[in-house]
């Protein structure tokens, strides 16, 4: 069965490099079709640093899409900062703060933030 909106294209690439406790990574993505109005683009970038039992990091994301049910181009931006600490074999305590905003072409926007704390247990 053929896709009714023409040839679908999705391109996604990323790279992650690490040295001396630092890790830097990023990605870009683009998708859409030649006959359908819905097309989108995004990119993200993150950095972490950790030595021994602890690690901290920051991450950001930005994306846009057009051709949805609401007319125009819409943009979503988010960022996060957090950390973890290994309190024992297989047990980590994590905490982070995240914030994001969505803006529609019509001028309507919304945003939100969250603070999270958790414990991760691995066997």
FENMOJO-V606248 format. One record per backbone hydrogen bond with DSSP energy under -1.0 kcal/mol. CO is the residue of the C=O (numbers start at 0). NH is the residue of the N-H. E is the energy in kcal/mol with one decimal. If there is no record, write none. Layout:
BEGIN
((CO | NH | E) (CO | NH | E))
END
This chain:
BEGIN
((2 | 5 | -1.2) (4 | 34 | -1.5) (8 | 31 | -2.1) (10 | 29 | -2.5) (12 | 27 | -2.5) (14 | 25 | -2.2) (16 | 23 | -3.0) (18 | 21 | -2.4) (20 | 49 | -1.8) (21 | 18 | -2.3) (22 | 47 | -2.6) (23 | 16 | -3.0) (24 | 45 | -2.8) (25 | 14 | -2.2) (26 | 43 | -2.1) (27 | 12 | -2.5) (28 | 41 | -2.3) (29 | 10 | -3.0) (30 | 39 | -2.4) (31 | 8 | -3.1) (38 | 65 | -2.5) (39 | 30 | -2.4) (40 | 63 | -2.9) (41 | 28 | -2.5) (42 | 61 | -2.5) (43 | 26 | -2.0) (44 | 59 | -2.5) (45 | 24 | -2.5) (46 | 57 | -2.5) (47 | 22 | -2.2) (48 | 55 | -2.9) (50 | 53 | -1.5) (52 | 85 | -2.9) (53 | 50 | -1.0) (54 | 83 | -2.7) (55 | 48 | -2.9) (56 | 81 | -2.3) (57 | 46 | -2.7) (58 | 79 | -2.6) (59 | 44 | -2.1) (60 | 77 | -2.6) (61 | 42 | -2.4) (62 | 75 | -2.9) (63 | 40 | -2.3) (64 | 73 | -3.1) (65 | 38 | -1.8) (73 | 64 | -2.1) (74 | 102 | -2.9) (75 | 62 | -2.7) (76 | 100 | -2.7) (77 | 60 | -2.9) (78 | 98 | -2.5) (79 | 58 | -2.6) (80 | 96 | -3.0) (81 | 56 | -2.5) (82 | 94 | -2.3) (83 | 54 | -2.2) (84 | 92 | -2.6) (87 | 90 | -2.1) (89 | 121 | -3.1) (90 | 86 | -1.5) (90 | 87 | -1.2) (91 | 119 | -2.9) (92 | 84 | -2.2) (93 | 117 | -2.7) (94 | 82 | -2.7) (95 | 115 | -2.8) (96 | 80 | -2.3) (97 | 113 | -2.6) (98 | 78 | -2.5) (99 | 111 | -2.4) (100 | 76 | -2.4) (101 | 109 | -2.3) (102 | 74 | -2.6) (103 | 106 | -2.1) (107 | 103 | -3.2) (109 | 101 | -3.1) (111 | 99 | -2.6) (113 | 97 | -2.9) (115 | 95 | -2.3) (117 | 93 | -3.1) (119 | 91 | -2.6))
END
